[in-house]
Amino acid sequence: MLAAIFAYRASPATVWRVTIPGPRPASGISRAPVIVVGSFFAIAVTLVLIGAQLSQTPAPRIAIDTPGTADMPRPINVIMRDYRFDPTPVILVPGETVRITVFNAGMVAHELSLGDAAVQRAWAEADAAATPPVPFATPPPASVPPGTGGLRIALASGQRLVVDYTVPVDEAIGLLCNLPGHLEQGMVGVVELRVLADPASSPRSAPAG
């Protein structure tokens, strides 16, 4: 128990010492905040452990029986987060048409850019040129020359877009977010180009006409 001691000397021969006890803790203090904080900490630790376990679990192999066509695009979903793409990898069949639903679940704007090295370089330069020179300035729209090819989708946080995309044949495809600073933070996706076992089912082997 804390105590405050005051000494008062009236004369050289007389000294009074007065001891004033400090306040005692109330017996009815609630411990609810301590319990709430402890419970929150336990939940946070549990979520971290679950996330670590899931990150070490191999992603299930996705079976593709039939590639997408212009009349019946194969649906796929891509979620942009801070700073990664889900799922990893994105599986595409050369020559097929897919209907991509892109959703930005991050807290900042992100970009999905599909294409070869030339496409990625073009959008990286365009995004850099469209970066505002000063904070809070309105950026000019990013654009690339006609015929650049590839697919580019830029979304603000919470936005969603659905687009059809025809996968090139015999071409390497990268999945990047070329917005300034995002590549440096690891926003690079993985594209698996899967050639189906049955050549007759592949769009690029279908006869013309």
Buried (B, 14 or more C-beta within 10 A) or exposed (E): EEEEEEEEEEEEEEEEEEEEEEEEEEEEEEEEEEEEEEEEEEEEEEEEEEEEEEEEEEEEEEEBEBBBBEEEBBEBEBBBBBBBBBBBBBBBBBBBBBBBBBBBBBEEBBBBBBBBEEBBBBBBEBBEEBEEEEEEEEEEEBEBEEEBBBBBBBBEEEBEEEEEBBBBBEEEBBBBBBBEEBBEEEBBBEBEBBEBEEEEBBBBEEEEE
